[in-house]
């Protein structure tokens, strides 16, 4: 192997520090090799100094900034082009679509979480809603002013319509039976059908959580000899989650929003299956469709961030404007990327948007349920 230096370098990459073997993988190198062709590590035997570290850090940052600006400009101005360029192999020019979308989603939901102050809604929580209802009724009956007379009549009417008094009596009777001998009561309800058994178990755990000092499922199993099964633990977590939600709705909402960025990356791959089916005759693979989804969802988050900032600064509602912009952009992106006629694109656009909203609703329900169980 000839070691003819043909590439100049500065700092750590100076020819004086070049080696003939990669320090990372042992691959043989020429002195003209600035990087190892096998593992891409820099060909340098010089020990890293603070100056070298800072030079590399800012060099990487500037390189990322240039790719970020190119990604943003192409994404905003030329719908569908960035995906076509990326899957055609021009990847070093743009940021990774997965990391790009994840970063935007995290930034957006962090802005929402920290600026919205959801904890203020915790004051509307109650440890026992029946007590709150009784207080409202007593307040309406005790104050005989003219402006509360109508409220009192309304509350009386509602109590009769929903059989409120009967509900309270039944609830207190059930709670008394449960608390009289929880072990015997649980053995009795554990023999019913699945739906009836689960409902009664949830009521059972809710009563214990309200009336006893219980922190987790282990406390229940130790105190009341409850079998440690998956079903019992899941129902206990649901009952406990609902109680915490009632007491701290703001905190619950905050934790819910913090999980949304990660839910998106479970939602989009499922949605992409429908895109793949709609364009199954095209040459694109499932991964190509997924990259297309990542890019368009990234643009959606960019518009949402801009809209939120405008709304916060100017105290206006601009969401609908940016959603219309995104709707138009998405149609143009589908038309440019897949290259089909306007009529075909309209039909697939409407179908895929319908699927998107159905999956979004299902994902929201699953997220809410999962957050209740883990809250």
C-alpha positions as a printed NumPy array, in Angstrom:
array([[  0.   ,   0.   ,   0.   ],
       [  1.402,   3.377,  -0.992],
       [  0.989,   6.261,   1.428],
       [  0.822,   9.255,  -0.85 ],
       [ -0.838,  12.143,   0.936],
       [ -3.212,  13.795,  -1.523],
       [ -5.741,  15.288,   0.908],
       [ -4.766,  18.168,   3.138],
       [ -6.277,  18.735,   6.569],
       [ -6.267,  21.04 ,   9.513],
       [ -6.242,  20.443,  13.246],
       [ -6.793,  16.796,  14.089],
       [ -6.937,  15.999,  10.385],
       [ -3.442,  17.307,   9.655],
       [ -1.254,  14.84 ,   7.761],
       [  1.095,  14.645,  10.72 ],
       [ -1.632,  12.891,  12.711],
       [ -2.775,  10.434,  10.029],
       [ -2.379,   6.711,  10.675],
       [ -2.219,   3.608,   8.514],
       [ -4.716,   1.637,  10.575],
       [ -8.129,   2.663,  11.952],
       [ -8.008,   2.964,  15.717],
       [-11.65 ,   1.865,  15.938],
       [-11.988,  -1.174,  13.667],
       [ -8.409,  -1.91 ,  12.594],
       [ -9.113,  -1.402,   8.874],
       [ -5.936,  -0.554,   6.886],
       [ -5.774,   3.105,   5.821],
       [ -3.845,   5.319,   3.451],
       [ -2.472,   8.635,   4.664],
       [ -4.802,  10.293,   2.182],
       [ -7.814,   8.812,   3.99 ],
       [ -9.425,  11.481,   6.148],
       [-11.991,   8.954,   7.399],
       [-12.055,   5.183,   7.66 ],
       [-13.995,   3.761,   4.681],
       [-15.157,   0.864,   6.869],
       [-16.567,   2.579,   9.997],
       [-16.33 ,   6.321,   9.107],
       [-14.231,   7.249,  12.14 ],
       [-11.781,  10.127,  11.601],
       [ -8.251,   9.012,  10.683],
       [ -6.367,  10.827,  13.43 ],
       [ -3.968,   9.707,  16.125],
       [ -3.964,  13.093,  17.867],
       [ -5.467,  13.241,  21.359],
       [ -8.609,  15.363,  21.476],
       [ -8.278,  18.801,  23.034],
       [-11.029,  21.206,  24.075],
       [-10.418,  23.183,  20.888],
       [-10.791,  20.036,  18.747],
       [-13.998,  19.13 ,  20.557],
       [-15.494,  22.601,  20.055],
       [-14.445,  22.689,  16.386],
       [-16.189,  19.362,  15.751],
       [-19.271,  20.382,  17.744],
       [-19.83 ,  23.639,  15.871],
       [-18.911,  22.035,  12.568],
       [-21.57 ,  19.378,  13.104],
       [-24.059,  22.023,  14.253],
       [-23.506,  24.19 ,  11.174],
       [-23.796,  21.125,   8.941],
       [-27.078,  20.167,  10.625],
       [-28.379,  23.73 ,  10.346],
       [-27.747,  23.764,   6.616],
       [-29.587,  20.447,   6.203],
       [-32.388,  21.708,   8.424],
       [-32.832,  24.893,   6.394],
       [-32.801,  22.896,   3.152],
       [-35.365,  20.482,   4.584],
       [-37.657,  23.305,   5.74 ],
       [-37.445,  25.248,   2.502],
       [-38.09 ,  22.207,   0.301],
       [-40.856,  20.935,   2.554],
       [-42.669,  24.277,   2.64 ],
       [-42.273,  25.385,  -0.971],
       [-42.322,  22.145,  -2.963],
       [-45.002,  19.687,  -1.74 ],
       [-43.991,  16.062,  -2.272],
       [-40.54 ,  16.855,  -3.7  ],
       [-38.574,  16.233,  -0.506],
       [-39.933,  12.689,  -0.182],
       [-39.181,  11.916,  -3.828],
       [-35.615,  13.249,  -3.463],
       [-35.074,  11.38 ,  -0.198],
       [-36.15 ,   7.963,  -1.493],
       [-34.166,   8.553,  -4.708],
       [-31.02 ,   8.584,  -2.571],
       [-30.419,  12.296,  -1.842],
       [-30.483,  11.71 ,   1.928],
       [-27.408,  13.551,   3.104],
       [-28.954,  16.826,   1.923],
       [-31.925,  16.553,   4.285],
       [-32.539,  15.741,   7.926],
       [-33.719,  12.268,   8.894],
       [-37.554,  12.357,   8.526],
       [-38.142,  10.25 ,  11.637],
       [-35.961,  12.429,  13.908],
       [-37.301,  15.58 ,  12.27 ],
       [-40.921,  14.649,  12.98 ],
       [-40.165,  13.44 ,  16.51 ],
       [-38.387,  16.719,  17.307],
       [-41.277,  18.824,  15.994],
       [-43.885,  16.752,  17.855],
       [-41.979,  17.023,  21.142],
       [-41.47 ,  20.788,  20.675],
       [-45.17 ,  21.348,  19.915],
       [-46.511,  19.345,  22.85 ],
       [-43.934,  20.853,  25.206],
       [-45.129,  24.318,  24.189],
       [-48.748,  23.275,  24.761],
       [-47.964,  21.631,  28.1  ],
       [-45.871,  24.396,  29.613],
       [-47.876,  27.345,  28.343],
       [-51.384,  26.041,  29.052],
       [-51.06 ,  25.559,  32.849],
       [-53.316,  22.507,  33.025],
       [-52.732,  22.244,  36.781],
       [-55.258,  25.041,  37.277],
       [-58.   ,  22.55 ,  36.387],
       [-57.103,  20.456,  39.434],
       [-59.211,  22.811,  41.541],
       [-62.291,  21.403,  39.802],
       [-61.389,  17.932,  40.995],
       [-63.236,  16.385,  43.912],
       [-62.494,  13.443,  46.153],
       [-66.188,  12.642,  46.307],
       [-68.578,  14.039,  43.717],
       [-71.626,  13.094,  45.728],
       [-70.511,  15.52 ,  48.442],
       [-70.149,  18.273,  45.881],
       [-73.634,  17.55 ,  44.534],
       [-75.098,  17.655,  48.041],
       [-73.411,  20.993,  48.73 ],
       [-74.892,  22.501,  45.571],
       [-78.345,  21.308,  46.539],
       [-78.058,  22.569,  50.109],
       [-76.75 ,  25.912,  48.897],
       [-79.729,  26.301,  46.561],
       [-82.2  ,  25.438,  49.304],
       [-80.693,  27.531,  52.078],
       [-80.487,  30.764,  50.085],
       [-83.98 ,  32.064,  49.482],
       [-83.102,  34.975,  47.284],
       [-85.092,  35.475,  44.122],
       [-82.146,  34.839,  41.78 ],
       [-81.594,  31.321,  43.244],
       [-85.214,  30.197,  43.225],
       [-85.066,  29.047,  39.647],
       [-81.836,  27.135,  40.287],
       [-83.425,  25.339,  43.226],
       [-86.404,  24.263,  41.119],
       [-84.089,  23.091,  38.337],
       [-81.998,  20.991,  40.714],
       [-85.147,  19.424,  42.183],
       [-86.34 ,  18.559,  38.677],
       [-83.002,  17.03 ,  37.753],
       [-82.916,  14.966,  40.931],
       [-86.305,  13.482,  40.059],
       [-85.439,  12.855,  36.405],
       [-82.207,  10.984,  37.158],
       [-83.607,   9.385,  40.334],
       [-80.77 ,  10.986,  42.249],
       [-82.072,  10.228,  45.761],
       [-82.563,   6.567,  44.889],
       [-79.064,   6.454,  43.384],
       [-77.519,   7.872,  46.582],
       [-79.39 ,   5.365,  48.732],
       [-78.331,   2.438,  46.546],
       [-74.731,   3.653,  46.494],
       [-74.556,   4.013,  50.28 ],
       [-76.166,   0.605,  50.749],
       [-73.672,  -1.023,  48.385],
       [-70.718,   0.679,  50.064],
       [-71.934,  -0.453,  53.464],
       [-72.194,  -4.071,  52.307],
       [-68.69 ,  -3.93 ,  50.806],
       [-67.099,  -2.375,  53.897],
       [-68.931,  -4.74 ,  56.264],
       [-66.893,  -7.728,  55.03 ],
       [-64.785,  -6.967,  51.919],
       [-63.266, -10.457,  51.763],
       [-66.625, -12.253,  51.633],
       [-68.096,  -9.677,  49.225],
       [-65.21 , -10.062,  46.771],
       [-65.449, -13.867,  46.784],
       [-69.134, -13.504,  45.947],
       [-68.697, -11.134,  42.982],
       [-65.708, -13.097,  41.659],
       [-68.054, -15.853,  40.499],
       [-70.223, -13.822,  38.08 ],
       [-70.046, -13.35 ,  34.311],
       [-67.129, -11.399,  32.833],
       [-68.883,  -8.039,  32.271],
       [-70.904,  -8.159,  35.492],
       [-67.884,  -9.355,  37.449],
       [-65.657,  -6.564,  36.109],
       [-68.212,  -3.835,  36.845],
       [-68.71 ,  -5.023,  40.394],
       [-64.974,  -5.378,  40.957],
       [-64.438,  -1.808,  39.788],
       [-67.107,  -0.6  ,  42.24 ],
       [-65.506,  -2.728,  44.95 ],
       [-62.014,  -1.295,  44.427],
       [-63.389,   2.244,  44.132],
       [-65.147,   1.913,  47.498],
       [-62.009,   0.592,  49.186],
       [-59.846,   3.349,  47.688],
       [-62.264,   5.998,  48.952],
       [-62.665,   4.586,  52.436],
       [-59.34 ,   2.968,  53.27 ],
       [-55.652,   3.86 ,  53.138],
       [-54.602,   2.02 ,  49.993],
       [-51.725,   3.08 ,  47.74 ],
       [-51.302,   0.189,  45.322],
       [-52.622,  -3.227,  44.372],
       [-50.227,  -4.96 ,  46.75 ],
       [-51.948,  -3.228,  49.675],
       [-55.29 ,  -4.682,  48.545],
       [-53.941,  -8.212,  48.161],
       [-52.243,  -8.108,  51.568],
       [-55.165,  -6.564,  53.469],
       [-58.173,  -8.21 ,  51.827],
       [-56.689, -11.471,  50.461],
       [-57.505, -10.538,  46.858],
       [-56.025, -13.033,  44.333],
       [-53.061, -11.532,  42.49 ],
       [-54.387, -12.06 ,  38.94 ],
       [-53.978,  -9.946,  35.812],
       [-57.732,  -9.24 ,  35.715],
       [-57.877,  -8.009,  39.311],
       [-54.797,  -5.838,  38.924],
       [-56.055,  -4.283,  35.665],
       [-59.48 ,  -3.451,  37.172],
       [-57.837,  -2.023,  40.288],
       [-55.619,   0.218,  38.139],
       [-58.662,   1.404,  36.163],
       [-60.591,   2.231,  39.359],
       [-57.558,   3.958,  40.861],
       [-56.929,   5.883,  37.628],
       [-60.516,   7.147,  37.45 ],
       [-60.356,   8.347,  41.051],
       [-57.094,  10.194,  40.412],
       [-58.613,  11.671,  37.254],
       [-61.584,  12.96 ,  39.285],
       [-59.296,  14.468,  41.902],
       [-56.669,  15.931,  39.532],
       [-58.111,  16.396,  36.01 ],
       [-55.478,  18.992,  35.099],
       [-52.549,  16.748,  36.006],
       [-54.176,  13.881,  34.109],
       [-54.508,  16.055,  30.991],
       [-50.882,  17.134,  31.291],
       [-49.606,  13.546,  31.429],
       [-51.903,  12.639,  28.543],
       [-50.428,  15.345,  26.307],
       [-46.861,  14.41 ,  27.235],
       [-47.451,  10.94 ,  25.735],
       [-48.899,  12.148,  22.427],
       [-45.587,  12.445,  20.511],
       [-44.882,   8.755,  21.053],
       [-48.439,   7.719,  20.181],
       [-47.997,   9.372,  16.787],
       [-45.246,   6.917,  15.882],
       [-47.557,   3.983,  16.58 ],
       [-50.422,   5.655,  14.724],
       [-48.615,   6.648,  11.503],
       [-47.315,   3.143,  10.587],
       [-50.893,   1.818,  10.802],
       [-52.221,   4.71 ,   8.708],
       [-49.435,   4.137,   6.176],
       [-50.784,   0.632,   5.544],
       [-53.888,   2.233,   4.015],
       [-51.76 ,   4.558,   1.881],
       [-49.799,   1.538,   0.657],
       [-53.044,  -0.284,  -0.211],
       [-54.401,   2.746,  -2.086],
       [-51.223,   3.014,  -4.169],
       [-50.359,  -0.679,  -4.312],
       [-49.809,  -0.539,  -8.093],
       [-47.161,   2.128,  -7.71 ],
       [-43.455,   1.296,  -7.548],
       [-43.114,   2.635,  -4.002],
       [-42.498,   0.362,  -1.037],
       [-44.203,   0.577,   2.355],
       [-41.164,   2.452,   3.719],
       [-41.451,   5.048,   0.944],
       [-45.083,   5.683,   1.904],
       [-44.056,   5.923,   5.565],
       [-41.451,   8.588,   4.745],
       [-44.157,  10.466,   2.821],
       [-46.364,  10.318,   5.952],
       [-43.504,  11.533,   8.158],
       [-42.801,  14.527,   5.932],
       [-46.424,  15.638,   5.68 ],
       [-47.082,  15.174,   9.39 ],
       [-43.913,  17.183,  10.083],
       [-45.348,  20.045,   8.02 ],
       [-48.587,  19.794,  10.006],
       [-46.666,  20.29 ,  13.257],
       [-44.742,  23.229,  11.771],
       [-48.05 ,  24.906,  10.904],
       [-49.511,  24.088,  14.329],
       [-46.481,  25.627,  16.065],
       [-46.722,  28.783,  13.933],
       [-50.474,  28.979,  14.54 ],
       [-50.069,  28.57 ,  18.298],
       [-47.412,  31.271,  18.473],
       [-49.55 ,  33.669,  16.427],
       [-52.593,  32.972,  18.611],
       [-50.56 ,  33.519,  21.79 ],
       [-49.003,  36.78 ,  20.631],
       [-51.938,  38.42 ,  18.858],
       [-54.784,  36.797,  20.842],
       [-56.594,  35.526,  17.753],
       [-57.786,  32.161,  16.445],
       [-55.801,  31.17 ,  13.354],
       [-56.09 ,  27.369,  13.589],
       [-58.658,  27.099,  10.82 ],
       [-56.475,  29.108,   8.418],
       [-53.474,  26.831,   8.897],
       [-55.61 ,  23.695,   8.712],
       [-56.941,  24.893,   5.345],
       [-53.371,  25.555,   4.221],
       [-52.368,  22.043,   5.27 ],
       [-55.389,  20.494,   3.524],
       [-54.42 ,  22.213,   0.276],
       [-50.752,  21.323,   0.745],
       [-51.54 ,  17.637,   1.387],
       [-53.545,  17.398,  -1.835],
       [-50.689,  18.997,  -3.792],
       [-48.142,  16.673,  -2.135],
       [-50.172,  13.578,  -3.05 ],
       [-50.593,  14.805,  -6.612],
       [-46.89 ,  15.623,  -7.067],
       [-45.485,  12.543,  -5.331],
       [-47.765,   9.871,  -6.784],
       [-48.355,  11.578, -10.138],
       [-51.996,  10.589, -10.609],
       [-54.896,  12.515, -12.141],
       [-56.831,  15.129, -10.185],
       [-59.942,  12.908,  -9.987],
       [-58.046,   9.872,  -8.633],
       [-56.169,  12.064,  -6.18 ],
       [-59.418,  13.62 ,  -4.898],
       [-61.013,  10.183,  -4.326],
       [-57.955,   8.826,  -2.498],
       [-57.514,  12.101,  -0.611],
       [-61.07 ,  11.917,   0.779],
       [-60.806,   8.205,   1.596],
       [-57.448,   8.492,   3.353],
       [-58.57 ,  11.525,   5.372],
       [-61.63 ,   9.58 ,   6.533],
       [-59.392,   6.692,   7.595],
       [-57.061,   9.167,   9.288],
       [-59.837,  10.613,  11.459],
       [-61.213,   7.17 ,  12.36 ],
       [-57.747,   5.976,  13.411],
       [-57.157,   9.242,  15.281],
       [-60.35 ,   8.715,  17.312],
       [-59.409,   5.102,  18.08 ],
       [-55.887,   6.158,  19.074],
       [-57.302,   8.842,  21.364],
       [-59.601,   6.328,  23.07 ],
       [-56.741,   3.858,  23.525],
       [-54.452,   6.592,  24.825],
       [-57.077,   7.804,  27.285],
       [-57.696,   4.243,  28.499],
       [-53.991,   3.521,  28.788],
       [-53.416,   6.768,  30.675],
       [-56.224,   5.915,  33.096],
       [-54.624,   2.533,  33.837],
       [-51.113,   3.946,  34.307],
       [-52.017,   7.304,  35.896]])
